[in-house]
């Protein structure tokens, strides 16, 4: 749970720096995080827990708070379960045939 929650990004950063140093013979001069949506949420978690890992970050539209995002993703499925006629696949097939 900890690996999935936050430690994986930090471990990847540490391992990547080792690989860069082994390949190029020197450590990276700068390290930047760029992420959007879930990558943005991961970036926020990474820099809050491990502020020394990156020199700069670009975070776009972070999926935060993640609980709200998960609720938004479930809501359409609940609507379709309630009224199967709302399912887009049937409407998409009719649209495809019409086109």
C-alpha positions, 0 to 999 in steps of 0.5 A: 500500500505504501509503495502504491501510495507514494514510495514508488515514485521516490524509488524510481527517482533514486534508481534513475539517478543511479542509472544516469550516473552509471551511464554518463559518469556523473549525476544529473545536473537538474531533475524536474517533475512534470505531471498532469492529472494523476501524474500531477497528484503523484508529483505533489505527493512526491515533492511534499514527502521528498522535497530534495528529489527534484529541483523543479516541478510542473503540476497541471490539474492534479487529481486532488483530492483523489477521493472526489475524483474516484467518486466522479468516475463511479457516478456515470456507472451508477447512472447506467446501472439505474437506467441502462438506456443511458449506456453510450455504446448503444447510442454510439452504434446508432450514430455510427450506422447513421454516419 
